[in-house]
């Protein structure tokens, strides 16, 4: 509906895009979903999947559409719901979280473009395939990524930090373990995402002292290849948030 006296041409037009930083664990290493750009600008460079928001869709709708079009990830396994991380309908089981808005002038050489970025951590990720304006799509090791097109290095770093914080305050880490797992396997998730080693006895003590985080599987144990006794098995508990939080070690190497 037109508003009387308002001139929509009074301001220079700009575009809105979505960018998706999707992380997963593969072979005990953190991987990020990237697409090779098939068109200019930055043709041939790796970038986060994403694209322009169409006039008749929301940013959330555009995010799941772009994810399906450029990577084929339109049917992925489920992730238990976590408060504050709403599921995005239409991409089965993929939980996306709006990260922030990136609006620096000149971030896109084509025109003024504002991007709404999303972050996600996805377990058991299938192999993607390129589509749309993406020449190909791949899971690449996080530590070997860069430089990416546009300002996607900054977006990816911000998403990694956000996901790391989610593991501090939610039970999301259990989604990346088998249905029955050892505390060593759970610790591996934290160490992989956080990129730092953790003290095993201290980690075990904190996990078992957090109500509802994990629960033991009665009578079950798994050989771990060591010389000690088999490790007890656990499964995800009923909690969704961690009280108290399981904080990352500080940059000085001391508990935060």
Number of C-alpha atoms within 10 A of each C-alpha: 3 7 7 6 6 8 9 10 7 7 7 7 10 9 13 18 19 27 28 29 26 25 26 22 22 16 6 13 17 22 23 25 23 28 27 23 23 18 12 11 13 15 15 16 19 25 28 27 27 29 21 17 21 13 7 7 11 11 20 19 16 20 28 21 20 24 23 22 20 24 24 19 21 18 14 16 14 16 19 15 16 16 11 9 16 13 19 16 13 13 20 15 19 27 22 24 22 19 19 14 16 20 14 12 11 11 17 16 12 10 12 16 20 19 23 21 27 24 25 22 28 22 21 16 19 13 12 20 17 22 18 15 18 23 19 19 23 17 20 18 16 19 11 9 15 12 12 17 19 18 15 22 16 12 23 25 12 17 25 23 14 15 19 20 17 21 22 20 16 20 25 23 21 26 20 20 21 14 11 19 22 21 20 15 17 21 20 21 21 22 17 17 24 20 14 13 14 18 9 11 8 9 17 15 10 15 19 14 13 16 16 17 24 22 15 17 14 9 7 12 17 13 12 12 9 8 7 8 11 14 17 18 21 22 19 22 14 12 15 17 20 19 15 13 17 20 14 20 15 9 9 7 11 8 10 10
